[in-house]
């Protein structure tokens, strides 16, 4: 299984924004290539029953809950019939939303947009109440971030979130215990181990690099190595391709 991590789908500088043209060709490859896009439900079913995922399984995820995920990414996903999971901070959907949020852009999805995503049949994960680095919080603040997010998303969307994504990918045993009290699964970032549902509180993901060619993207998907190594392999594939041109 490979789990892909996106943030913005936008023509912006920086490591978190994948250009829309690249995203469209990546989604076309996932829809037409030798890959099987899977849903959040598929992961939870495997965790509960042990039923294996299909060969070449790929889960598409988006962190932070940008408006851009709804306005730009969702139409592409709909066109190709692809499932996906978006991680959302409950505090961004309420009147308590912070005046400043720690993101490349400040345009976060509002409640109607998040509901539109859910109504499309795609999953919503929790991402803490206000996107704090959880490992640096007191026990009380950590509990507030976890419970506040879970309660807010459940109340606003009418369904309990079942998956958690660590803000900044930061976790430790204390944070994992807090997550495990509320969620069966948790998504990490680029790790030196394969995603393994026998260790459901550190499912590692491949952060998609904005500069990857389609060849590099496919190299990352086809790599048998862990996500961190898959990223290195993708970058090396692009360097080799440019060197031979």
C-alpha positions as CSV (number, residue, x, y, z in Angstrom):
1,X,0.0,0.0,0.0
2,X,1.1,3.6,-0.7
3,X,-0.4,6.6,1.0
4,X,0.0,9.9,-0.9
5,X,0.0,13.2,0.9
6,X,-1.0,16.5,-0.7
7,X,-1.6,20.0,0.7
8,X,-2.3,22.7,-1.9
9,X,-3.0,22.1,-5.5
10,X,-1.8,25.5,-6.7
11,X,0.8,27.2,-8.8
12,X,2.7,28.6,-5.9
13,X,6.4,28.3,-4.8
14,X,7.3,26.0,-2.0
15,X,7.2,22.3,-1.1
16,X,3.5,22.1,-0.2
17,X,1.9,23.3,-3.5
18,X,1.6,20.8,-6.4
19,X,0.8,22.5,-9.7
20,X,-2.7,21.7,-11.0
21,X,-1.4,20.4,-14.3
22,X,0.8,17.9,-12.5
23,X,-2.0,16.9,-10.2
24,X,-4.3,16.3,-13.1
25,X,-1.8,14.0,-14.9
26,X,-1.1,12.1,-11.6
27,X,-4.8,11.5,-11.0
28,X,-5.2,10.3,-14.6
29,X,-2.4,7.8,-14.0
30,X,-4.0,6.6,-10.8
31,X,-7.3,6.1,-12.6
32,X,-5.9,4.4,-15.7
33,X,-2.6,2.7,-14.5
34,X,-1.9,-0.5,-12.7
35,X,-3.0,1.0,-9.3
36,X,-6.1,0.5,-7.2
37,X,-7.2,3.7,-5.4
38,X,-8.7,2.7,-2.0
39,X,-10.9,4.5,0.5
40,X,-10.6,5.2,4.2
41,X,-13.3,2.6,4.7
42,X,-11.1,0.0,3.0
43,X,-8.3,0.6,5.6
44,X,-10.7,0.4,8.5
45,X,-12.2,-2.8,7.1
46,X,-8.8,-4.3,6.8
47,X,-7.9,-3.3,10.3
48,X,-11.1,-4.7,11.7
49,X,-11.4,-8.0,9.7
50,X,-7.9,-8.6,8.3
51,X,-9.3,-8.6,4.8
52,X,-6.2,-7.7,2.6
53,X,-6.1,-4.6,0.4
54,X,-6.0,-5.1,-3.3
55,X,-2.7,-5.2,-5.1
56,X,-1.1,-1.8,-5.8
57,X,-3.4,-0.1,-3.4
58,X,-3.1,3.7,-3.1
59,X,-4.8,6.0,-0.7
60,X,-4.9,9.7,-1.7
61,X,-4.9,12.2,1.3
62,X,-5.0,16.0,1.7
63,X,-3.9,17.7,4.8
64,X,-5.2,20.9,6.5
65,X,-8.5,21.4,4.8
66,X,-7.8,24.2,2.3
67,X,-10.6,25.7,0.2
68,X,-8.4,24.8,-2.7
69,X,-8.9,21.1,-2.0
70,X,-12.6,21.6,-2.7
71,X,-12.4,24.1,-5.6
72,X,-9.5,22.6,-7.5
73,X,-8.7,19.0,-6.4
74,X,-12.3,17.7,-5.9
75,X,-13.4,18.3,-9.6
76,X,-10.4,16.3,-10.8
77,X,-11.1,13.5,-8.4
78,X,-14.8,13.5,-9.5
79,X,-13.8,13.4,-13.1
80,X,-11.8,10.3,-12.6
81,X,-14.0,8.7,-9.9
82,X,-11.2,8.6,-7.4
83,X,-11.7,8.4,-3.6
84,X,-9.7,10.5,-1.2
85,X,-9.4,11.5,2.5
86,X,-9.1,15.1,3.7
87,X,-7.8,16.0,7.2
88,X,-9.5,19.0,8.7
89,X,-9.1,21.1,11.9
90,X,-12.4,21.5,13.6
91,X,-11.5,25.0,15.0
92,X,-11.2,26.3,11.4
93,X,-14.9,25.6,10.9
94,X,-16.3,27.5,13.9
95,X,-16.5,31.1,15.1
96,X,-13.5,30.4,17.2
97,X,-11.3,30.0,14.2
98,X,-7.8,31.6,14.8
99,X,-7.2,34.9,13.1
100,X,-3.9,33.5,11.8
101,X,-3.4,29.9,10.7
102,X,0.0,28.3,10.1
103,X,-0.3,27.6,6.4
104,X,1.0,28.8,3.1
105,X,-2.3,30.5,2.4
106,X,-5.1,31.5,4.7
107,X,-8.0,30.3,2.6
108,X,-9.2,27.3,4.5
109,X,-12.4,25.5,3.6
110,X,-15.5,26.7,5.3
111,X,-18.2,24.4,6.7
112,X,-20.3,24.3,3.6
113,X,-17.2,23.3,1.5
114,X,-16.2,20.5,4.0
115,X,-19.8,19.3,3.9
116,X,-19.7,19.3,0.1
117,X,-16.6,17.1,0.2
118,X,-18.3,14.7,2.6
119,X,-21.4,14.6,0.5
120,X,-19.3,13.6,-2.5
121,X,-18.6,10.3,-0.6
122,X,-15.0,11.1,0.3
123,X,-13.6,10.8,3.8
124,X,-12.8,13.4,6.5
125,X,-10.1,12.9,9.0
126,X,-9.3,14.9,12.2
127,X,-6.2,17.0,12.3
128,X,-6.4,18.6,15.8
129,X,-8.5,21.6,16.8
130,X,-6.2,24.4,15.7
131,X,-3.2,22.6,14.0
132,X,-0.8,22.7,16.9
133,X,2.4,20.7,17.1
134,X,1.1,18.2,19.6
135,X,4.4,16.9,21.0
136,X,5.1,20.3,22.6
137,X,1.8,20.7,24.4
138,X,0.9,20.1,28.1
139,X,-1.3,17.1,28.8
140,X,-4.2,19.4,29.3
141,X,-3.7,21.3,26.0
142,X,-3.2,18.0,24.2
143,X,-6.4,16.6,25.5
144,X,-8.2,19.8,24.5
145,X,-6.8,19.7,21.0
146,X,-7.9,16.1,20.6
147,X,-11.3,16.2,22.2
148,X,-12.2,19.6,20.7
149,X,-11.5,18.5,17.2
150,X,-13.4,15.2,17.6
151,X,-16.4,16.8,19.2
152,X,-16.5,19.6,16.7
153,X,-16.3,17.5,13.6
154,X,-18.8,15.0,14.9
155,X,-21.3,17.8,15.8
156,X,-20.9,19.7,12.5
157,X,-20.7,16.8,10.1
158,X,-23.0,14.3,11.9
159,X,-20.4,11.5,11.8
160,X,-17.5,10.7,14.1
161,X,-14.1,11.0,12.4
162,X,-12.3,7.6,12.5
163,X,-8.8,8.6,11.3
164,X,-6.4,11.2,12.7
165,X,-3.5,13.0,10.8
166,X,-0.7,14.4,13.0
167,X,-0.1,18.1,12.4
168,X,3.4,18.6,11.1
169,X,3.8,14.8,11.2
170,X,4.8,15.2,14.9
171,X,4.0,12.4,17.3
172,X,5.6,10.6,20.3
173,X,4.2,7.8,22.5
174,X,2.2,10.2,24.6
175,X,0.5,11.7,21.6
176,X,-0.1,8.3,20.1
177,X,-1.9,7.3,23.3
178,X,-4.1,10.4,23.2
179,X,-4.9,9.6,19.5
180,X,-5.6,5.9,20.3
181,X,-8.3,6.9,22.8
182,X,-10.4,8.4,20.0
183,X,-9.3,6.9,16.7
184,X,-8.4,3.5,15.3
185,X,-5.9,4.9,12.7
186,X,-3.4,7.7,12.5
187,X,-1.5,9.1,9.5
188,X,2.1,10.3,9.8
189,X,4.3,11.9,7.2
190,X,7.5,10.6,5.5
191,X,8.8,7.8,7.6
192,X,11.5,5.2,7.3
193,X,9.0,2.3,7.4
194,X,6.2,1.1,5.2
195,X,2.6,1.8,6.1
196,X,1.6,-1.2,8.1
197,X,-1.9,-1.7,9.6
198,X,-0.4,-3.9,12.4
199,X,1.0,-0.5,13.6
200,X,-2.0,1.7,12.9
201,X,-0.9,4.8,14.7
202,X,2.0,5.7,12.4
203,X,0.8,5.0,8.9
204,X,3.5,6.7,6.8
205,X,2.8,8.7,3.7
206,X,4.7,9.9,0.6
207,X,4.5,13.7,0.4
208,X,4.2,14.4,-3.3
209,X,6.9,16.8,-4.5
210,X,5.7,19.7,-6.6
211,X,8.6,19.3,-9.0
212,X,8.2,15.6,-9.8
213,X,7.7,14.6,-13.4
214,X,5.1,11.9,-14.1
215,X,8.0,9.5,-14.4
216,X,9.2,10.4,-10.9
217,X,5.6,10.1,-9.5
218,X,5.3,6.6,-10.9
219,X,8.8,5.8,-9.6
220,X,7.6,6.7,-6.0
221,X,4.5,4.6,-6.4
222,X,6.4,1.6,-7.7
223,X,9.2,1.7,-5.2
224,X,9.2,-1.3,-2.8
225,X,11.0,0.8,-0.2
226,X,9.6,3.0,2.6
227,X,8.2,6.5,1.9
228,X,11.4,8.4,2.6
229,X,13.3,6.1,0.3
230,X,10.6,6.3,-2.3
231,X,10.9,10.1,-2.4
232,X,14.6,9.8,-2.9
233,X,14.1,7.3,-5.7
234,X,11.7,9.7,-7.4
235,X,14.1,12.6,-7.2
236,X,16.9,10.4,-8.5
237,X,14.7,9.3,-11.4
238,X,14.1,12.9,-12.5
239,X,17.8,13.8,-12.1
240,X,18.8,10.8,-14.3
241,X,16.2,11.7,-16.9
242,X,17.4,15.2,-17.2
243,X,21.0,14.1,-17.4
244,X,20.2,11.8,-20.4
245,X,18.3,14.4,-22.4
